[in-house]
């Protein structure tokens, strides 16, 4: 192995940041090095990272192992104490090129981790042509000021901090000039964007600025959002702007009010329903996804039914379902637990409900036309991409990667639509 290898755990933001890490590590010429970008959202995620580190050491006894990410930030000593690990780098340090240029594997000092709560700035990081040269992710925010009882992430990411609007617009303009057709705005708590910046802008104002100042950008997406934090300007854009794609992933976590209170969430069940209803009334093509946790401490069957019913009540389709996992250091870990078998069984039922919702959506699309961003084309000429509502689709016809192509949907199989190029 010559070039450094990155092994990523966790969220899409980690995936994005791994691209930055990869670039810095290659520039620093870190040969024969494996870098683990860890996740701390659950104790299981941390366990899997440690297991993977041990496996890589067995398979490649001569390589250098660097550990970074949220789990490394929260408990650097635990990773530093592992005999398999050469270096531990904090979450703030992992995005700095200097961190990799300064690595000395002969040095006995293992840990380079500072206090994440002292970090006050989020530097903008640009990736040229990420995700198949057709879609790019722009990190506009990092950290979180909220303290949900199940979440350890603020201690891994620090307090909320935002990238200045001008820098975001500049980065997106650069990407569009290079031919990219779609940009996704991403962050830990995206809808908390702006209060730490001069003038206290909000996410709606940022999106307005992007759409106004980068008119050549065809498609803009938002990653996971907290609907209770959405400002009036953003709501207007969501319901009326065709360049903002009709797919929203909501951070809901539960559908029962008592569980939401015990999670220390800021919205109620009724708030979630009101938001989705108001959006669908003005933009019926909108598709909603959501994060939902099953088996949170004290959750009864009746409470779970409220989460199950939320799929219909909020017209949810693409679900990210997580059986609750205790995270040491969080208030929820001290609450009366639900049996793990029940957590998993409820997760299975909720996923089945989500699969049914996806089938209904796909069935409604058969015979209709839409626009797909072609992300890749295989050797047989078959393309793969996503529709505006983020439904994945395979396409037959004369196509090239990076194009936005008019398609007609013909069928679906294994969670993917099938279609062919349409002339109109």
SEVOGU-388483 format. One record per residue (C-alpha): x, y, z; residue in three letters; residue number from 1. Coordinates in Angstrom, 1 decimal, padded with zeros to 4 digits. Example, Ala and Ser with C-alpha at 12.3 -4.5 7.8 and 13.67 -1.06 7.14 Angstrom:
SEVOGU-388483
+--------+--------+--------+-----+-----+
:      X :      Y :      Z :  aa :   i :
+--------+--------+--------+-----+-----+
:  012.3 : -004.5 :  007.8 : Ala :   1 :
:  013.7 : -001.1 :  007.1 : Ser :   2 :
+--------+--------+--------+-----+-----+
***
This chain:
SEVOGU-388483
+--------+--------+--------+-----+-----+
:      X :      Y :      Z :  aa :   i :
+--------+--------+--------+-----+-----+
:  000.0 :  000.0 :  000.0 : Unk :   1 :
:  001.4 :  003.4 : -001.0 : Unk :   2 :
: -001.3 :  006.1 : -000.8 : Unk :   3 :
: -003.0 :  006.6 :  002.6 : Unk :   4 :
: -006.3 :  004.8 :  003.1 : Unk :   5 :
: -009.3 :  006.4 :  004.9 : Unk :   6 :
: -011.8 :  004.2 :  006.8 : Unk :   7 :
: -014.9 :  006.1 :  007.7 : Unk :   8 :
: -017.6 :  005.5 :  010.2 : Unk :   9 :
: -020.8 :  007.4 :  010.8 : Unk :  10 :
: -022.6 :  010.3 :  009.2 : Unk :  11 :
: -022.5 :  012.0 :  005.8 : Unk :  12 :
: -020.5 :  014.8 :  007.3 : Unk :  13 :
: -017.8 :  012.4 :  008.3 : Unk :  14 :
: -017.8 :  011.0 :  004.7 : Unk :  15 :
: -017.3 :  014.5 :  003.4 : Unk :  16 :
: -014.6 :  015.3 :  005.9 : Unk :  17 :
: -012.8 :  012.0 :  005.0 : Unk :  18 :
: -012.3 :  013.4 :  001.5 : Unk :  19 :
: -010.6 :  016.5 :  003.0 : Unk :  20 :
: -008.4 :  014.2 :  005.2 : Unk :  21 :
: -007.5 :  012.1 :  002.2 : Unk :  22 :
: -006.3 :  015.1 :  000.3 : Unk :  23 :
: -004.2 :  016.4 :  003.2 : Unk :  24 :
: -002.7 :  013.0 :  003.9 : Unk :  25 :
: -001.8 :  012.5 :  000.2 : Unk :  26 :
: -000.2 :  015.9 :  000.1 : Unk :  27 :
:  001.8 :  015.1 :  003.2 : Unk :  28 :
:  002.9 :  011.9 :  001.5 : Unk :  29 :
:  001.8 :  009.6 :  004.3 : Unk :  30 :
:  002.6 :  006.3 :  002.7 : Unk :  31 :
:  001.5 :  002.9 :  004.1 : Unk :  32 :
: -000.9 :  004.7 :  006.5 : Unk :  33 :
: -004.5 :  003.9 :  007.4 : Unk :  34 :
: -006.6 :  006.7 :  008.9 : Unk :  35 :
: -009.8 :  005.9 :  010.9 : Unk :  36 :
: -012.4 :  008.7 :  010.9 : Unk :  37 :
: -014.5 :  007.5 :  013.8 : Unk :  38 :
: -018.1 :  008.1 :  015.0 : Unk :  39 :
: -019.3 :  008.4 :  018.6 : Unk :  40 :
: -023.1 :  008.6 :  018.0 : Unk :  41 :
: -023.5 :  005.2 :  019.8 : Unk :  42 :
: -021.2 :  003.0 :  021.9 : Unk :  43 :
: -021.7 :  000.4 :  019.1 : Unk :  44 :
: -020.1 :  002.8 :  016.6 : Unk :  45 :
: -017.1 :  003.2 :  018.8 : Unk :  46 :
: -016.8 : -000.6 :  019.4 : Unk :  47 :
: -016.9 : -001.2 :  015.6 : Unk :  48 :
: -014.1 :  001.3 :  015.1 : Unk :  49 :
: -011.9 : -000.3 :  017.7 : Unk :  50 :
: -012.6 : -003.8 :  016.2 : Unk :  51 :
: -011.7 : -002.5 :  012.7 : Unk :  52 :
: -008.4 : -001.0 :  014.0 : Unk :  53 :
: -007.4 : -004.4 :  015.5 : Unk :  54 :
: -008.3 : -006.2 :  012.3 : Unk :  55 :
: -006.3 : -003.8 :  010.1 : Unk :  56 :
: -003.3 : -004.2 :  012.4 : Unk :  57 :
: -003.5 : -008.0 :  012.1 : Unk :  58 :
: -003.8 : -007.8 :  008.3 : Unk :  59 :
: -001.1 : -005.1 :  007.9 : Unk :  60 :
:  001.3 : -005.3 :  010.7 : Unk :  61 :
:  003.7 : -002.8 :  009.2 : Unk :  62 :
:  001.3 :  000.0 :  008.4 : Unk :  63 :
:  000.9 :  003.2 :  010.4 : Unk :  64 :
: -002.6 :  003.7 :  012.0 : Unk :  65 :
: -004.0 :  007.2 :  012.7 : Unk :  66 :
: -007.3 :  007.6 :  014.6 : Unk :  67 :
: -009.4 :  010.7 :  014.4 : Unk :  68 :
: -013.1 :  011.8 :  014.4 : Unk :  69 :
: -015.7 :  012.1 :  017.2 : Unk :  70 :
: -014.8 :  009.0 :  019.2 : Unk :  71 :
: -011.2 :  010.0 :  019.2 : Unk :  72 :
: -012.1 :  013.5 :  020.3 : Unk :  73 :
: -014.3 :  012.4 :  023.1 : Unk :  74 :
: -012.0 :  009.7 :  024.5 : Unk :  75 :
: -008.5 :  010.1 :  023.0 : Unk :  76 :
: -006.8 :  008.2 :  025.8 : Unk :  77 :
: -008.8 :  005.0 :  025.1 : Unk :  78 :
: -007.5 :  005.0 :  021.5 : Unk :  79 :
: -004.0 :  006.2 :  022.5 : Unk :  80 :
: -003.8 :  003.2 :  024.9 : Unk :  81 :
: -004.4 :  000.8 :  022.1 : Unk :  82 :
: -001.1 : -000.9 :  021.1 : Unk :  83 :
: -002.3 : -001.0 :  017.5 : Unk :  84 :
: -002.6 :  002.9 :  017.2 : Unk :  85 :
:  000.3 :  005.1 :  016.2 : Unk :  86 :
: -001.4 :  008.6 :  016.4 : Unk :  87 :
: -004.6 :  010.1 :  017.6 : Unk :  88 :
: -005.8 :  013.4 :  016.1 : Unk :  89 :
: -008.7 :  015.6 :  017.3 : Unk :  90 :
: -011.8 :  016.6 :  015.4 : Unk :  91 :
: -010.6 :  020.2 :  014.9 : Unk :  92 :
: -007.0 :  019.1 :  014.0 : Unk :  93 :
: -008.1 :  016.5 :  011.4 : Unk :  94 :
: -009.1 :  019.1 :  008.9 : Unk :  95 :
: -005.8 :  021.0 :  009.0 : Unk :  96 :
: -003.1 :  020.1 :  006.5 : Unk :  97 :
: -000.5 :  021.0 :  009.1 : Unk :  98 :
: -001.6 :  018.1 :  011.3 : Unk :  99 :
: -000.6 :  015.5 :  008.6 : Unk : 100 :
:  002.6 :  017.3 :  007.6 : Unk : 101 :
:  003.7 :  017.4 :  011.2 : Unk : 102 :
:  003.1 :  013.6 :  011.9 : Unk : 103 :
:  006.2 :  011.9 :  013.1 : Unk : 104 :
:  005.6 :  008.2 :  013.5 : Unk : 105 :
:  008.9 :  007.7 :  015.4 : Unk : 106 :
:  007.8 :  010.1 :  018.1 : Unk : 107 :
:  006.4 :  008.5 :  021.3 : Unk : 108 :
:  003.9 :  011.3 :  021.7 : Unk : 109 :
:  000.7 :  009.7 :  020.4 : Unk : 110 :
: -002.1 :  012.2 :  021.1 : Unk : 111 :
: -002.8 :  015.5 :  019.3 : Unk : 112 :
: -006.3 :  016.5 :  020.6 : Unk : 113 :
: -007.3 :  020.0 :  021.9 : Unk : 114 :
: -010.4 :  021.2 :  023.7 : Unk : 115 :
: -013.1 :  021.2 :  021.0 : Unk : 116 :
: -015.2 :  023.6 :  023.0 : Unk : 117 :
: -012.5 :  026.2 :  022.6 : Unk : 118 :
: -012.9 :  026.2 :  018.8 : Unk : 119 :
: -014.7 :  029.3 :  017.5 : Unk : 120 :
: -014.3 :  029.1 :  013.8 : Unk : 121 :
: -015.2 :  026.7 :  011.0 : Unk : 122 :
: -012.9 :  027.0 :  008.0 : Unk : 123 :
: -014.5 :  026.4 :  004.6 : Unk : 124 :
: -013.2 :  023.2 :  002.9 : Unk : 125 :
: -013.5 :  022.8 : -000.8 : Unk : 126 :
: -013.7 :  019.5 : -002.7 : Unk : 127 :
: -013.4 :  019.5 : -006.5 : Unk : 128 :
: -015.9 :  017.0 : -007.9 : Unk : 129 :
: -016.8 :  014.9 : -004.9 : Unk : 130 :
: -019.2 :  011.9 : -005.3 : Unk : 131 :
: -018.7 :  010.8 : -008.9 : Unk : 132 :
: -017.8 :  014.3 : -010.3 : Unk : 133 :
: -021.5 :  015.3 : -010.3 : Unk : 134 :
: -022.5 :  016.3 : -006.7 : Unk : 135 :
: -020.5 :  018.2 : -004.1 : Unk : 136 :
: -021.0 :  018.6 : -000.4 : Unk : 137 :
: -020.3 :  022.0 :  001.2 : Unk : 138 :
: -019.9 :  022.1 :  005.0 : Unk : 139 :
: -021.5 :  025.3 :  006.1 : Unk : 140 :
: -021.7 :  024.6 :  009.8 : Unk : 141 :
: -020.2 :  022.4 :  012.5 : Unk : 142 :
: -020.9 :  021.6 :  016.1 : Unk : 143 :
: -024.2 :  021.9 :  018.1 : Unk : 144 :
: -025.4 :  024.1 :  021.0 : Unk : 145 :
: -028.3 :  021.7 :  021.9 : Unk : 146 :
: -028.0 :  018.9 :  024.5 : Unk : 147 :
: -030.4 :  016.1 :  023.5 : Unk : 148 :
: -030.3 :  013.5 :  026.3 : Unk : 149 :
: -029.2 :  010.7 :  024.0 : Unk : 150 :
: -026.5 :  012.5 :  022.1 : Unk : 151 :
: -022.7 :  012.8 :  022.8 : Unk : 152 :
: -021.9 :  014.6 :  019.6 : Unk : 153 :
: -021.6 :  018.1 :  020.9 : Unk : 154 :
: -018.6 :  016.9 :  023.0 : Unk : 155 :
: -017.1 :  015.5 :  019.8 : Unk : 156 :
: -017.9 :  018.4 :  017.5 : Unk : 157 :
: -018.0 :  021.4 :  019.9 : Unk : 158 :
: -020.3 :  024.4 :  019.9 : Unk : 159 :
: -022.2 :  025.5 :  016.8 : Unk : 160 :
: -020.1 :  027.6 :  014.4 : Unk : 161 :
: -020.8 :  028.7 :  010.8 : Unk : 162 :
: -018.9 :  029.4 :  007.6 : Unk : 163 :
: -019.3 :  033.0 :  006.4 : Unk : 164 :
: -021.9 :  033.4 :  003.7 : Unk : 165 :
: -019.4 :  034.9 :  001.2 : Unk : 166 :
: -017.1 :  032.0 :  001.6 : Unk : 167 :
: -019.9 :  029.5 :  000.9 : Unk : 168 :
: -021.1 :  031.4 : -002.2 : Unk : 169 :
: -017.5 :  031.6 : -003.4 : Unk : 170 :
: -017.0 :  027.8 : -003.0 : Unk : 171 :
: -020.2 :  027.0 : -004.8 : Unk : 172 :
: -019.4 :  029.4 : -007.7 : Unk : 173 :
: -016.0 :  027.6 : -008.1 : Unk : 174 :
: -017.7 :  024.2 : -008.2 : Unk : 175 :
: -020.3 :  025.3 : -010.8 : Unk : 176 :
: -017.5 :  026.8 : -012.9 : Unk : 177 :
: -015.9 :  023.3 : -012.9 : Unk : 178 :
: -019.2 :  021.8 : -014.2 : Unk : 179 :
: -020.9 :  020.4 : -011.1 : Unk : 180 :
: -024.7 :  020.4 : -011.3 : Unk : 181 :
: -025.7 :  019.8 : -007.7 : Unk : 182 :
: -024.5 :  021.0 : -004.3 : Unk : 183 :
: -025.6 :  019.7 : -000.9 : Unk : 184 :
: -025.3 :  022.0 :  002.1 : Unk : 185 :
: -024.2 :  019.9 :  005.1 : Unk : 186 :
: -023.5 :  020.4 :  008.8 : Unk : 187 :
: -024.0 :  018.9 :  012.3 : Unk : 188 :
: -027.0 :  021.1 :  013.0 : Unk : 189 :
: -027.7 :  022.8 :  009.7 : Unk : 190 :
: -030.7 :  024.9 :  010.7 : Unk : 191 :
: -028.7 :  026.6 :  013.5 : Unk : 192 :
: -026.5 :  028.3 :  010.9 : Unk : 193 :
: -025.6 :  031.9 :  011.3 : Unk : 194 :
: -026.0 :  033.4 :  014.8 : Unk : 195 :
: -022.3 :  033.3 :  015.5 : Unk : 196 :
: -021.5 :  035.4 :  012.4 : Unk : 197 :
: -021.6 :  039.2 :  012.0 : Unk : 198 :
: -025.1 :  040.4 :  011.3 : Unk : 199 :
: -026.6 :  037.1 :  012.5 : Unk : 200 :
: -027.7 :  035.7 :  009.2 : Unk : 201 :
: -029.9 :  032.5 :  009.1 : Unk : 202 :
: -030.0 :  029.5 :  006.8 : Unk : 203 :
: -032.8 :  031.0 :  004.7 : Unk : 204 :
: -030.7 :  034.1 :  003.9 : Unk : 205 :
: -027.7 :  031.9 :  003.0 : Unk : 206 :
: -029.8 :  029.9 :  000.6 : Unk : 207 :
: -031.3 :  033.1 : -000.9 : Unk : 208 :
: -027.8 :  034.4 : -001.4 : Unk : 209 :
: -026.6 :  031.2 : -003.1 : Unk : 210 :
: -029.5 :  031.1 : -005.5 : Unk : 211 :
: -029.2 :  034.8 : -006.4 : Unk : 212 :
: -025.4 :  034.9 : -006.7 : Unk : 213 :
: -024.9 :  031.5 : -008.4 : Unk : 214 :
: -027.7 :  031.5 : -011.1 : Unk : 215 :
: -025.9 :  028.7 : -013.1 : Unk : 216 :
: -026.4 :  026.2 : -010.2 : Unk : 217 :
: -029.2 :  023.9 : -011.3 : Unk : 218 :
: -029.8 :  021.9 : -008.1 : Unk : 219 :
: -029.3 :  022.7 : -004.4 : Unk : 220 :
: -030.0 :  020.3 : -001.6 : Unk : 221 :
: -030.1 :  020.5 :  002.2 : Unk : 222 :
: -028.9 :  017.7 :  004.4 : Unk : 223 :
: -030.7 :  016.7 :  007.6 : Unk : 224 :
: -032.7 :  019.7 :  009.0 : Unk : 225 :
: -034.5 :  020.4 :  012.3 : Unk : 226 :
: -037.9 :  021.7 :  011.1 : Unk : 227 :
: -038.7 :  023.6 :  014.3 : Unk : 228 :
: -035.7 :  025.9 :  013.5 : Unk : 229 :
: -036.7 :  026.7 :  010.0 : Unk : 230 :
: -037.0 :  030.5 :  009.4 : Unk : 231 :
: -039.7 :  032.2 :  007.3 : Unk : 232 :
: -037.3 :  032.9 :  004.4 : Unk : 233 :
: -036.2 :  029.3 :  004.2 : Unk : 234 :
: -039.8 :  028.0 :  004.4 : Unk : 235 :
: -040.7 :  030.3 :  001.5 : Unk : 236 :
: -037.8 :  028.8 : -000.5 : Unk : 237 :
: -038.7 :  025.2 :  000.4 : Unk : 238 :
: -042.2 :  025.6 : -000.8 : Unk : 239 :
: -041.6 :  027.7 : -004.0 : Unk : 240 :
: -038.1 :  027.5 : -005.3 : Unk : 241 :
: -037.7 :  024.8 : -008.1 : Unk : 242 :
: -033.8 :  024.9 : -007.8 : Unk : 243 :
: -034.1 :  023.7 : -004.2 : Unk : 244 :
: -034.7 :  020.0 : -004.7 : Unk : 245 :
: -038.0 :  018.5 : -003.3 : Unk : 246 :
: -036.5 :  016.2 : -000.7 : Unk : 247 :
: -036.1 :  017.0 :  003.0 : Unk : 248 :
: -034.6 :  014.8 :  005.6 : Unk : 249 :
: -036.0 :  015.7 :  009.0 : Unk : 250 :
: -034.4 :  015.1 :  012.4 : Unk : 251 :
: -037.5 :  013.9 :  014.2 : Unk : 252 :
: -036.1 :  011.1 :  016.4 : Unk : 253 :
: -039.6 :  010.1 :  017.8 : Unk : 254 :
: -043.3 :  010.5 :  017.3 : Unk : 255 :
: -044.4 :  010.5 :  020.9 : Unk : 256 :
: -044.5 :  013.8 :  022.9 : Unk : 257 :
: -043.4 :  012.3 :  026.2 : Unk : 258 :
: -040.4 :  010.6 :  024.5 : Unk : 259 :
: -039.6 :  013.8 :  022.7 : Unk : 260 :
: -039.6 :  015.7 :  026.0 : Unk : 261 :
: -037.3 :  013.0 :  027.6 : Unk : 262 :
: -035.0 :  013.3 :  024.6 : Unk : 263 :
: -035.0 :  017.1 :  025.2 : Unk : 264 :
: -036.0 :  017.8 :  021.7 : Unk : 265 :
: -037.5 :  021.2 :  020.9 : Unk : 266 :
: -040.5 :  020.1 :  018.8 : Unk : 267 :
: -043.7 :  018.2 :  019.4 : Unk : 268 :
: -045.4 :  015.6 :  017.4 : Unk : 269 :
: -047.9 :  018.2 :  016.3 : Unk : 270 :
: -045.1 :  020.6 :  015.2 : Unk : 271 :
: -043.7 :  017.9 :  012.8 : Unk : 272 :
: -047.1 :  017.2 :  011.3 : Unk : 273 :
: -047.9 :  020.9 :  010.9 : Unk : 274 :
: -044.6 :  021.5 :  009.1 : Unk : 275 :
: -045.0 :  018.6 :  006.6 : Unk : 276 :
: -048.6 :  019.4 :  005.9 : Unk : 277 :
: -047.8 :  023.1 :  005.2 : Unk : 278 :
: -045.0 :  022.1 :  002.8 : Unk : 279 :
: -047.0 :  019.5 :  001.0 : Unk : 280 :
: -050.0 :  021.9 :  000.6 : Unk : 281 :
: -047.8 :  024.2 : -001.5 : Unk : 282 :
: -045.4 :  021.7 : -002.9 : Unk : 283 :
: -047.1 :  018.3 : -003.2 : Unk : 284 :
: -044.1 :  016.7 : -005.0 : Unk : 285 :
: -042.0 :  017.1 : -001.8 : Unk : 286 :
: -040.6 :  013.8 : -000.4 : Unk : 287 :
: -039.7 :  013.6 :  003.3 : Unk : 288 :
: -037.2 :  011.3 :  005.0 : Unk : 289 :
: -036.5 :  011.2 :  008.8 : Unk : 290 :
: -034.3 :  009.9 :  011.6 : Unk : 291 :
: -036.3 :  007.9 :  014.2 : Unk : 292 :
: -035.0 :  006.1 :  017.3 : Unk : 293 :
: -036.8 :  003.0 :  018.6 : Unk : 294 :
: -036.7 :  001.7 :  022.1 : Unk : 295 :
: -035.6 :  004.9 :  023.8 : Unk : 296 :
: -035.7 :  004.6 :  027.6 : Unk : 297 :
: -039.2 :  004.4 :  029.0 : Unk : 298 :
: -040.8 :  003.9 :  025.5 : Unk : 299 :
: -043.9 :  001.8 :  025.8 : Unk : 300 :
: -045.7 :  000.0 :  023.0 : Unk : 301 :
: -048.3 :  002.8 :  022.8 : Unk : 302 :
: -045.5 :  005.4 :  022.6 : Unk : 303 :
: -043.8 :  003.4 :  019.8 : Unk : 304 :
: -047.2 :  003.3 :  017.9 : Unk : 305 :
: -047.1 :  007.1 :  017.8 : Unk : 306 :
: -043.7 :  006.9 :  016.1 : Unk : 307 :
: -045.0 :  004.2 :  013.7 : Unk : 308 :
: -048.1 :  006.3 :  012.9 : Unk : 309 :
: -045.9 :  009.4 :  012.3 : Unk : 310 :
: -044.8 :  007.7 :  009.0 : Unk : 311 :
: -048.4 :  008.2 :  007.7 : Unk : 312 :
: -049.1 :  011.4 :  009.6 : Unk : 313 :
: -046.0 :  013.2 :  008.1 : Unk : 314 :
: -045.9 :  011.4 :  004.8 : Unk : 315 :
: -042.5 :  010.0 :  005.5 : Unk : 316 :
: -040.7 :  007.8 :  003.0 : Unk : 317 :
: -036.9 :  007.4 :  003.4 : Unk : 318 :
: -036.4 :  006.4 :  007.0 : Unk : 319 :
: -033.1 :  006.1 :  008.9 : Unk : 320 :
: -034.1 :  003.9 :  011.8 : Unk : 321 :
: -031.9 :  003.4 :  014.8 : Unk : 322 :
: -032.5 :  001.0 :  017.7 : Unk : 323 :
: -031.6 :  003.1 :  020.8 : Unk : 324 :
: -028.0 :  002.5 :  021.9 : Unk : 325 :
: -026.7 :  003.7 :  025.3 : Unk : 326 :
: -023.9 :  006.2 :  025.2 : Unk : 327 :
: -021.9 :  006.6 :  028.4 : Unk : 328 :
: -021.9 :  010.2 :  029.5 : Unk : 329 :
: -025.4 :  011.1 :  028.3 : Unk : 330 :
: -028.4 :  011.6 :  030.6 : Unk : 331 :
: -030.5 :  009.0 :  028.6 : Unk : 332 :
: -028.0 :  006.3 :  029.6 : Unk : 333 :
: -029.2 :  006.6 :  033.2 : Unk : 334 :
: -032.9 :  006.3 :  032.3 : Unk : 335 :
: -034.9 :  003.1 :  032.7 : Unk : 336 :
: -033.9 :  001.0 :  029.6 : Unk : 337 :
: -036.1 : -000.9 :  027.2 : Unk : 338 :
: -035.0 : -004.5 :  026.5 : Unk : 339 :
: -032.6 : -004.7 :  023.5 : Unk : 340 :
: -034.7 : -007.4 :  021.8 : Unk : 341 :
: -037.7 : -005.0 :  022.0 : Unk : 342 :
: -035.7 : -002.1 :  020.6 : Unk : 343 :
: -034.6 : -004.3 :  017.6 : Unk : 344 :
: -038.1 : -005.7 :  017.0 : Unk : 345 :
: -039.6 : -002.2 :  016.9 : Unk : 346 :
: -036.8 : -001.0 :  014.6 : Unk : 347 :
: -037.7 : -003.9 :  012.3 : Unk : 348 :
: -041.4 : -003.0 :  012.2 : Unk : 349 :
: -040.6 :  000.7 :  011.6 : Unk : 350 :
: -038.3 : -000.2 :  008.7 : Unk : 351 :
: -041.0 : -002.4 :  007.2 : Unk : 352 :
: -043.4 :  000.5 :  007.4 : Unk : 353 :
: -040.8 :  002.7 :  005.7 : Unk : 354 :
: -040.3 :  000.1 :  002.9 : Unk : 355 :
: -044.0 :  000.1 :  002.3 : Unk : 356 :
: -044.0 :  003.9 :  002.0 : Unk : 357 :
: -041.1 :  003.7 : -000.5 : Unk : 358 :
: -043.0 :  001.1 : -002.6 : Unk : 359 :
: -046.1 :  003.4 : -002.7 : Unk : 360 :
: -044.0 :  006.3 : -003.8 : Unk : 361 :
: -042.2 :  004.3 : -006.5 : Unk : 362 :
: -045.5 :  002.9 : -007.7 : Unk : 363 :
: -046.9 :  006.5 : -008.1 : Unk : 364 :
: -043.9 :  007.4 : -010.3 : Unk : 365 :
: -044.3 :  004.6 : -012.8 : Unk : 366 :
: -045.1 :  006.1 : -016.2 : Unk : 367 :
: -044.2 :  009.6 : -015.1 : Unk : 368 :
: -041.3 :  011.8 : -016.3 : Unk : 369 :
: -038.7 :  013.6 : -014.2 : Unk : 370 :
: -035.1 :  014.9 : -014.3 : Unk : 371 :
: -032.2 :  012.8 : -013.1 : Unk : 372 :
: -028.7 :  013.8 : -012.4 : Unk : 373 :
: -026.5 :  011.1 : -013.9 : Unk : 374 :
: -023.8 :  010.2 : -011.4 : Unk : 375 :
: -022.1 :  007.3 : -013.2 : Unk : 376 :
: -022.4 :  005.2 : -016.4 : Unk : 377 :
: -021.2 :  001.6 : -016.4 : Unk : 378 :
: -019.4 : -000.2 : -019.2 : Unk : 379 :
: -022.7 : -001.3 : -020.8 : Unk : 380 :
: -023.9 :  002.3 : -021.0 : Unk : 381 :
: -026.4 :  002.0 : -018.2 : Unk : 382 :
: -026.6 :  005.1 : -016.1 : Unk : 383 :
: -027.3 :  005.6 : -012.4 : Unk : 384 :
: -028.4 :  008.8 : -010.7 : Unk : 385 :
: -031.1 :  010.4 : -008.5 : Unk : 386 :
: -034.3 :  012.2 : -009.4 : Unk : 387 :
: -035.1 :  015.6 : -008.0 : Unk : 388 :
: -036.8 :  013.9 : -005.1 : Unk : 389 :
: -033.7 :  011.9 : -004.4 : Unk : 390 :
: -035.2 :  008.6 : -005.6 : Unk : 391 :
: -032.4 :  006.5 : -007.1 : Unk : 392 :
: -032.8 :  005.5 : -010.7 : Unk : 393 :
: -031.0 :  003.4 : -013.4 : Unk : 394 :
: -031.4 :  004.8 : -016.9 : Unk : 395 :
: -031.0 :  003.3 : -020.4 : Unk : 396 :
: -030.2 :  005.6 : -023.3 : Unk : 397 :
: -027.6 :  007.9 : -024.7 : Unk : 398 :
: -026.3 :  009.5 : -021.5 : Unk : 399 :
: -023.1 :  010.9 : -019.9 : Unk : 400 :
: -022.1 :  011.2 : -016.3 : Unk : 401 :
: -022.6 :  014.7 : -014.9 : Unk : 402 :
: -025.7 :  015.4 : -017.1 : Unk : 403 :
: -029.1 :  016.3 : -015.9 : Unk : 404 :
: -031.3 :  014.2 : -018.2 : Unk : 405 :
: -035.1 :  014.0 : -018.8 : Unk : 406 :
: -036.2 :  010.5 : -018.1 : Unk : 407 :
: -039.4 :  008.4 : -018.0 : Unk : 408 :
: -039.9 :  005.9 : -015.2 : Unk : 409 :
: -040.9 :  002.4 : -016.3 : Unk : 410 :
: -040.6 :  000.1 : -013.3 : Unk : 411 :
: -038.8 : -000.4 : -010.0 : Unk : 412 :
: -036.8 : -003.2 : -008.4 : Unk : 413 :
: -034.8 : -003.6 : -005.1 : Unk : 414 :
: -035.4 :  000.0 : -004.0 : Unk : 415 :
: -034.3 :  001.6 : -007.3 : Unk : 416 :
: -036.5 :  003.0 : -010.1 : Unk : 417 :
: -035.9 :  002.1 : -013.7 : Unk : 418 :
: -036.2 :  004.5 : -016.6 : Unk : 419 :
: -035.1 :  005.5 : -020.0 : Unk : 420 :
: -034.2 :  008.8 : -021.7 : Unk : 421 :
: -037.2 :  010.8 : -022.8 : Unk : 422 :
: -037.1 :  013.5 : -025.5 : Unk : 423 :
: -039.5 :  015.8 : -023.6 : Unk : 424 :
+--------+--------+--------+-----+-----+
***
